[in-house]
Amino acid sequence: MGFYQSVGTTYGDMTLKDVKLWSKTKMKLAKEINKKSFLLQCRKFNILPNHMTNTTRSIESLLQRQEVYTNIKEQNYRLGIKVSNIEISSNHKLIQKLEKLLESLKSNIISQTDKSNITVVMEKEQYINLSDEIILNNTSYTELNKDPTTSIQRKCNAFIKELKDSDYIDETIKKKLTCCNGIASRFYALPKIHKHTLSVRPIVASIGAPTEALASLLTSILTKAYDYDKEYYIKYSFEITEKFNYTILPPNYIIASLDVVSLFSNVHLEACLRSIHKNWSSISNHCNIDEETFSKLLTFLFNSTYFSFNNKFYKQTFGTPMGASISLIPAAYVMDDVLDSVLPVLSFKPHFLKKYVDDIIVSLPHDDINEILDTLNSYDPYIQFTIETEDNLQSVPLLDTKFIRTTDNKVLID
């Protein structure tokens, strides 16, 4: 059953019509936004696109025949500017119209899923209820009385000024980091269709937020300093396929996957600062900021995490938001510290162990499942793991792959 047929069967013809209109409008909007960007760049560099040149050329020819103007080239240039401005204005109005149409179609939420490239349709009320359930039932979120953007922007710019005054950054970098018209981060959620019970993963989009540029600076430093040669690091799932497909496991070894419960919500500031300190000798090679100042900046970013959802504002008081630029790389450092501390004290050696963010695939003795889980969960009271062992088909999913253990203990990756 195709996507549209499935939507029609599940939600009815009216919803199907809305979804098709939404898809068509979304594609048209993307086209018009690209067109707007192109037209603005042309105007910026005094370039007249071919379709406008053709328009003005016919008018130029008419003016020459009528001998209306003596300076035809200058007049044609002015005419080109007017045509360009008219088209940009028309394009802007069309974008606004398309955006309003998309907004009117939001009785249903159309979204990508959490870990698969799949489009799903949800009723808006269900989407809001699932999102509210995460926000309101989580002690890490506190509702605010007003939008804190102005206050946080002022504090952020003060930190940036301190960096410049201390010669950690130059005037050019200071201007790039300084925020003048910040907006609140936005909360949205991605459906988890791979779970038995429908739930959503919270994402905070921080594009345009007051701390976005400062967070990007620290993210860049930490990313450059990160050790990508860790034996358990993987960037893409196909790397595992290339390395472990058809691997023969030792007797009594099985495959299991480990997952951190709400990793980003539980990667707390103390754990991140601990990891920063542990890896500072490497980090310091990629910046001229001292460790105390770097930690101070990271603390400010963690304490300034807030977002808007459904016309309300919330502050995150613990952890770091998934989706923010500063979230992923500190979490990677913390996860590495967990594994670096736990693996050497295990009574066995995993045949292989690879991680992608908070997803871990491991081959270990069947009798040692509880040991690895208990040892991992003893590292930090907030960073807790769950384990999934082989199903009836002796398979375990990881990202977009499935690890299968055959009867002769060979690994097949589907």
C-alpha positions as CSV (number, residue, x, y, z in Angstrom):
1,M,0.0,0.0,0.0
2,G,1.4,3.4,-1.0
3,F,1.7,6.4,1.2
4,Y,-1.3,8.3,-0.1
5,Q,-3.4,5.2,-0.3
6,S,-2.5,4.5,3.3
7,V,-3.4,8.0,4.4
8,G,-6.8,7.8,2.6
9,T,-7.6,4.4,4.1
10,T,-6.6,5.5,7.7
11,Y,-7.8,9.1,7.8
12,G,-10.3,9.5,5.0
13,D,-10.6,11.4,1.7
14,M,-10.6,14.9,3.2
15,T,-7.3,14.3,5.0
16,L,-5.9,12.8,1.9
17,K,-6.8,15.9,-0.1
18,D,-5.2,18.1,2.6
19,V,-2.0,16.0,2.6
20,K,-1.7,16.2,-1.2
21,L,-2.3,20.0,-1.1
22,W,0.2,20.3,1.7
23,S,2.9,18.4,-0.3
24,K,2.3,20.4,-3.4
25,T,2.3,23.7,-1.5
26,K,5.5,22.7,0.3
27,M,7.3,22.0,-2.9
28,K,6.1,25.3,-4.5
29,L,7.1,27.2,-1.4
30,A,10.6,25.8,-1.5
31,K,10.9,26.7,-5.2
32,E,9.8,30.3,-4.5
33,I,12.2,30.7,-1.5
34,N,15.1,29.6,-3.7
35,K,13.9,32.0,-6.4
36,K,13.8,34.8,-3.8
37,S,17.4,34.1,-2.7
38,F,18.5,34.1,-6.4
39,L,16.8,37.4,-7.2
40,L,18.2,39.1,-4.1
41,Q,21.7,38.0,-4.9
42,C,21.3,39.2,-8.5
43,R,20.1,42.6,-7.2
44,K,23.0,42.8,-4.7
45,F,25.6,42.3,-7.5
46,N,23.7,44.4,-10.1
47,I,23.1,41.3,-12.3
48,L,20.0,41.1,-14.5
49,P,18.8,37.5,-14.9
50,N,18.3,36.3,-18.5
51,H,14.5,36.3,-18.3
52,M,14.5,40.0,-17.3
53,T,17.1,40.9,-19.9
54,N,14.8,39.4,-22.6
55,T,12.0,41.5,-21.2
56,T,13.9,44.8,-21.2
57,R,15.5,44.1,-24.6
58,S,12.2,44.3,-26.4
59,I,11.4,47.5,-24.6
60,E,14.9,48.9,-25.5
61,S,14.3,48.1,-29.1
62,L,11.0,49.9,-29.0
63,L,12.6,53.0,-27.4
64,Q,15.3,53.0,-30.1
65,R,12.8,53.0,-32.9
66,Q,10.7,55.7,-31.3
67,E,13.9,57.7,-30.4
68,V,12.3,58.5,-27.1
69,Y,15.5,58.5,-25.1
70,T,19.0,59.3,-26.1
71,N,20.8,57.3,-23.4
72,I,19.2,54.0,-24.1
73,K,21.7,52.0,-22.0
74,E,21.1,54.0,-18.8
75,Q,17.4,53.9,-19.3
76,N,17.5,50.2,-19.9
77,Y,19.5,49.7,-16.6
78,R,16.9,51.7,-14.6
79,L,14.2,49.7,-16.3
80,G,15.9,46.4,-15.3
81,I,16.1,47.5,-11.7
82,K,12.3,48.3,-11.7
83,V,11.5,45.0,-13.2
84,S,13.7,43.2,-10.7
85,N,12.1,45.0,-7.8
86,I,8.6,44.2,-9.1
87,E,9.4,40.5,-9.4
88,I,11.0,40.4,-5.9
89,S,7.9,42.1,-4.4
90,S,5.6,39.7,-6.3
91,N,7.7,36.7,-5.1
92,H,7.5,37.9,-1.5
93,K,3.8,38.2,-1.6
94,L,3.5,34.7,-3.1
95,I,5.7,33.2,-0.3
96,Q,3.5,34.8,2.3
97,K,0.4,33.4,0.6
98,L,1.9,29.9,0.5
99,E,2.9,30.1,4.1
100,K,-0.6,31.1,5.1
101,L,-2.0,28.2,3.1
102,L,0.4,25.7,4.9
103,E,-0.6,27.2,8.3
104,S,-4.3,26.6,7.4
105,L,-3.6,22.9,6.7
106,K,-2.2,22.2,10.1
107,S,-5.2,20.3,11.4
108,N,-2.8,17.4,10.7
109,I,0.9,17.4,11.4
110,I,3.1,16.0,8.6
111,S,6.5,15.0,9.9
112,Q,9.6,12.9,9.4
113,T,10.0,10.1,11.8
114,D,12.7,9.9,14.5
115,K,15.2,7.4,13.0
116,S,13.9,6.5,9.6
117,N,13.4,8.5,6.4
118,I,9.7,8.0,6.6
119,T,6.9,10.6,6.4
120,V,4.0,10.2,8.8
121,V,0.7,12.0,9.3
122,M,-0.6,12.7,12.8
123,E,-3.6,14.6,14.0
124,K,-2.6,18.0,15.4
125,E,-4.3,17.4,18.7
126,Q,-2.5,14.1,19.2
127,Y,0.8,15.7,18.3
128,I,0.3,18.5,20.9
129,N,-0.8,16.0,23.5
130,L,2.2,13.8,23.1
131,S,4.5,16.9,23.1
132,D,2.8,18.4,26.2
133,E,3.2,15.0,27.9
134,I,7.0,15.3,27.5
135,I,7.2,18.9,28.6
136,L,4.7,19.0,31.4
137,N,5.7,15.6,32.9
138,N,9.4,16.3,32.8
139,T,10.9,17.9,35.9
140,S,13.7,19.3,33.7
141,Y,11.3,21.8,32.1
142,T,9.8,24.9,33.8
143,E,7.2,27.2,32.3
144,L,8.3,30.9,32.1
145,N,6.1,33.9,32.6
146,K,7.5,35.7,29.6
147,D,9.9,35.4,26.6
148,P,13.5,35.6,28.1
149,T,15.1,36.3,24.7
150,T,16.1,39.9,25.3
151,S,17.6,39.1,28.7
152,I,19.6,36.1,27.4
153,Q,20.8,38.1,24.4
154,R,22.1,40.9,26.6
155,K,24.0,38.4,28.8
156,C,25.4,36.5,25.8
157,N,26.7,39.7,24.1
158,A,28.3,40.6,27.4
159,F,30.2,37.3,27.4
160,I,31.3,37.9,23.8
161,K,32.6,41.4,24.8
162,E,34.6,39.8,27.6
163,L,36.1,37.4,25.1
164,K,37.2,40.3,22.9
165,D,38.5,42.4,25.8
166,S,40.6,39.4,26.9
167,D,42.0,39.0,23.4
168,Y,40.5,35.5,23.0
169,I,38.7,36.7,19.8
170,D,39.3,39.5,17.4
171,E,36.8,42.2,16.3
172,T,35.7,40.3,13.2
173,I,34.8,37.2,15.3
174,K,33.1,39.5,17.9
175,K,30.8,40.9,15.2
176,K,29.9,37.4,14.0
177,L,29.1,36.2,17.5
178,T,27.1,39.3,18.6
179,C,23.4,38.8,18.3
180,C,21.0,41.8,17.7
181,N,17.6,40.3,16.8
182,G,17.5,36.9,18.5
183,I,14.4,34.7,18.5
184,A,13.3,32.0,20.9
185,S,14.3,28.4,20.1
186,R,11.4,26.3,18.9
187,F,10.3,23.0,20.2
188,Y,9.0,20.3,17.9
189,A,8.8,16.5,18.1
190,L,9.5,13.5,15.8
191,P,7.3,10.4,16.0
192,K,9.0,7.2,17.2
193,I,7.4,4.6,14.9
194,H,10.0,2.0,15.8
195,K,8.6,1.8,19.3
196,H,5.7,-0.5,20.3
197,T,3.8,2.5,21.8
198,L,3.6,5.7,19.8
199,S,5.7,8.4,21.4
200,V,7.8,11.4,20.1
201,R,11.4,12.5,20.5
202,P,11.7,16.2,21.5
203,I,13.8,18.4,19.3
204,V,14.7,22.1,20.0
205,A,15.6,24.1,16.9
206,S,17.9,26.9,18.0
207,I,18.3,28.6,14.6
208,G,18.3,32.4,15.3
209,A,18.5,32.0,19.1
210,P,20.6,34.6,21.0
211,T,23.2,31.9,21.9
212,E,23.3,30.2,18.5
213,A,26.6,31.8,17.4
214,L,28.4,31.3,20.7
215,A,27.2,27.7,20.9
216,S,28.5,27.2,17.3
217,L,31.9,28.5,18.3
218,L,32.2,26.0,21.2
219,T,30.8,23.2,19.1
220,S,33.4,23.9,16.4
221,I,36.2,23.8,19.0
222,L,35.0,20.5,20.6
223,T,34.3,18.9,17.2
224,K,37.9,19.6,15.9
225,A,39.4,18.3,19.2
226,Y,37.3,15.1,19.2
227,D,39.1,11.8,18.9
228,Y,37.5,10.1,15.8
229,D,40.0,7.3,16.1
230,K,38.2,5.7,19.1
231,E,37.9,2.0,18.4
232,Y,34.1,2.1,19.1
233,Y,33.3,5.2,17.1
234,I,31.3,4.9,13.9
235,K,30.0,7.7,11.7
236,Y,27.7,5.7,9.4
237,S,26.0,2.4,9.7
238,F,27.6,1.1,6.5
239,E,31.0,1.2,8.3
240,I,29.8,-1.6,10.6
241,T,28.5,-3.6,7.6
242,E,31.9,-3.4,5.9
243,K,33.7,-4.5,9.1
244,F,31.5,-7.0,10.8
245,N,29.3,-8.6,8.1
246,Y,30.0,-12.4,8.0
247,T,32.1,-12.2,11.2
248,I,32.2,-15.4,13.2
249,L,31.5,-14.9,16.9
250,P,33.1,-17.0,19.7
251,P,31.0,-19.8,21.2
252,N,28.2,-18.6,23.6
253,Y,28.5,-15.0,22.3
254,I,25.3,-13.2,21.3
255,I,24.5,-9.8,19.9
256,A,22.8,-7.0,21.9
257,S,22.1,-3.3,21.6
258,L,22.4,-0.7,24.3
259,D,20.6,2.6,24.4
260,V,20.8,5.5,26.8
261,V,17.4,6.6,28.3
262,S,16.8,10.2,27.0
263,L,20.5,10.9,26.5
264,F,20.4,14.6,25.8
265,S,18.0,15.3,28.6
266,N,20.3,13.5,31.0
267,V,23.7,14.6,29.8
268,H,24.0,17.1,32.6
269,L,26.4,20.0,33.0
270,E,28.6,18.4,35.6
271,A,29.2,15.4,33.4
272,C,30.1,17.6,30.4
273,L,32.5,19.7,32.5
274,R,34.1,16.5,33.8
275,S,34.7,15.4,30.2
276,I,36.0,18.8,29.2
277,H,38.5,18.7,32.0
278,K,39.6,15.1,31.2
279,N,40.1,16.0,27.5
280,W,41.4,19.6,27.9
281,S,44.9,18.8,26.7
282,S,43.4,18.0,23.3
283,I,40.8,20.7,23.3
284,S,43.3,23.4,24.2
285,N,45.2,22.7,20.9
286,H,42.2,24.0,19.0
287,C,41.5,27.3,20.8
288,N,43.3,30.0,22.8
289,I,40.6,30.2,25.5
290,D,41.6,28.9,28.9
291,E,39.8,26.1,30.5
292,E,38.1,28.2,33.2
293,T,36.6,30.6,30.6
294,F,35.6,27.8,28.3
295,S,33.8,26.0,31.2
296,K,32.2,29.3,32.1
297,L,30.8,29.8,28.6
298,L,29.6,26.2,28.5
299,T,27.8,26.7,31.8
300,F,26.1,29.8,30.5
301,L,24.9,28.0,27.4
302,F,23.5,25.1,29.5
303,N,21.8,27.6,31.9
304,S,20.3,29.6,29.0
305,T,18.4,26.7,27.4
306,Y,14.8,27.7,26.7
307,F,12.2,27.3,23.9
308,S,8.7,28.1,22.8
309,F,5.9,25.7,22.1
310,N,2.2,26.2,21.5
311,N,2.6,30.0,22.4
312,K,4.3,29.3,25.8
313,F,7.9,29.5,26.9
314,Y,9.8,26.9,28.9
315,K,13.3,26.8,30.4
316,Q,15.2,23.5,30.5
317,T,16.8,23.2,33.9
318,F,18.7,19.9,33.4
319,G,20.5,18.3,30.5
320,T,20.9,19.7,27.0
321,P,18.3,19.9,24.3
322,M,18.4,17.5,21.4
323,G,18.7,19.4,18.1
324,A,20.8,22.3,19.5
325,S,24.2,22.6,18.0
326,I,25.9,22.4,21.4
327,S,24.2,19.1,22.4
328,L,25.7,16.4,20.2
329,I,29.4,16.9,20.7
330,P,29.5,17.2,24.5
331,A,27.3,14.1,24.6
332,A,29.8,12.3,22.5
333,Y,32.6,13.2,25.0
334,V,30.5,12.0,27.9
335,M,29.6,8.7,26.2
336,D,33.3,8.1,25.4
337,D,34.1,8.7,29.1
338,V,31.5,6.2,30.1
339,L,32.8,3.5,27.8
340,D,36.5,4.3,28.6
341,S,35.7,3.8,32.3
342,V,33.5,0.8,32.1
343,L,35.1,-1.5,29.4
344,P,38.4,-2.0,31.3
345,V,36.6,-3.3,34.5
346,L,34.4,-5.8,32.8
347,S,35.3,-9.5,33.5
348,F,35.0,-10.2,29.7
349,K,36.1,-8.6,26.5
350,P,33.3,-7.8,24.0
351,H,34.0,-9.4,20.6
352,F,33.0,-6.0,19.1
353,L,31.4,-2.8,20.5
354,K,30.4,0.2,18.3
355,K,28.4,3.3,19.2
356,Y,26.5,5.8,17.2
357,V,25.6,8.7,19.5
358,D,23.6,6.8,22.2
359,D,23.0,3.6,20.2
360,I,25.5,0.8,20.9
361,I,25.8,-2.6,19.3
362,V,27.8,-5.2,21.1
363,S,28.7,-8.9,21.0
364,L,29.2,-10.4,24.4
365,P,28.9,-13.7,26.3
366,H,25.3,-14.6,26.9
367,D,25.9,-15.0,30.6
368,D,27.3,-11.5,31.0
369,I,24.4,-9.4,29.9
370,N,23.5,-8.2,33.4
371,E,27.2,-7.4,34.1
372,I,27.6,-4.9,31.3
373,L,24.2,-3.3,32.0
374,D,24.8,-3.0,35.7
375,T,28.4,-1.7,35.3
376,L,27.3,0.9,32.7
377,N,24.4,2.1,34.9
378,S,26.8,2.5,37.9
379,Y,28.9,5.2,36.2
380,D,26.4,8.1,36.5
381,P,23.0,8.0,38.3
382,Y,21.4,10.1,35.5
383,I,23.0,8.3,32.5
384,Q,21.1,5.0,32.5
385,F,21.2,2.3,29.8
386,T,18.6,-0.2,28.6
387,I,19.6,-3.4,26.7
388,E,17.8,-5.3,23.9
389,T,18.9,-8.8,23.3
390,E,18.2,-11.0,20.2
391,D,14.6,-11.7,19.2
392,N,13.2,-15.1,18.2
393,L,15.1,-14.7,14.9
394,Q,18.3,-14.0,16.7
395,S,18.4,-10.5,15.3
396,V,18.9,-7.0,16.8
397,P,18.2,-3.7,15.1
398,L,20.6,-0.8,14.9
399,L,19.8,2.4,13.1
400,D,18.7,1.4,9.6
401,T,20.3,-2.1,9.8
402,K,19.6,-5.4,11.5
403,F,22.2,-7.7,13.0
404,I,21.4,-11.4,12.6
405,R,23.3,-14.2,14.3
406,T,23.0,-17.4,12.3
407,T,23.0,-20.9,13.8
408,D,26.7,-21.3,13.2
409,N,27.3,-18.0,15.1
410,K,28.0,-15.9,12.0
411,V,26.9,-12.3,11.9
412,L,24.8,-11.2,8.9
413,I,23.9,-7.5,8.6
414,D,20.7,-6.8,6.7
